[in-house]
Amino acid sequence: MHDEPIDPFTGDPTDPAAGLDEPDRDDPLDPLTEVERQDVLEDLADLEIYQALLAPIGVRGLVIECEDCREPHYFDWDLLRGNLRHLLTSGRPRVHEPAYDPDPDHYVTWDYARGYADGVHDTLSEGTDEDEPDSGD
């Protein structure tokens, strides 16, 4: 089973993206620092929580404002997870393109997902605080 979509051009000698992901390109990137690596691991953990909370209410993934092209990029849960794992193992981001005609109503930002998760956590925490017995006055 694959964690990421299978490349339809695998093994095709006319692959239009051939050479784009090779580590010996002209502009090699430094490997992730320990702090960057930890950030990616935290993003992966957060993504699991966000998907568990938001997928059941119809959210298909997250939207991220691309710093390079200044356009929103829509990622479904599995694609974003695959991209983060790729970054973790290779130290470099994947070449990306905006999704074709996504419905923005089915995607939320990282900040929205984080706020939603925090709200659920706070609501659950409040419920347990109220159920605790009084310390006796």
Secondary structure by P-SEA (a helix, b strand, c coil): cccccccccccccccccccccccccccccccccaaaaaaaaaaaaaaaaaaaccccccccbbbbbcccccbbbbbcaaaaaaaaaaaaaccccccccccccccccccccaaaaaaaaaaaaaaaaaaaaaacccccc
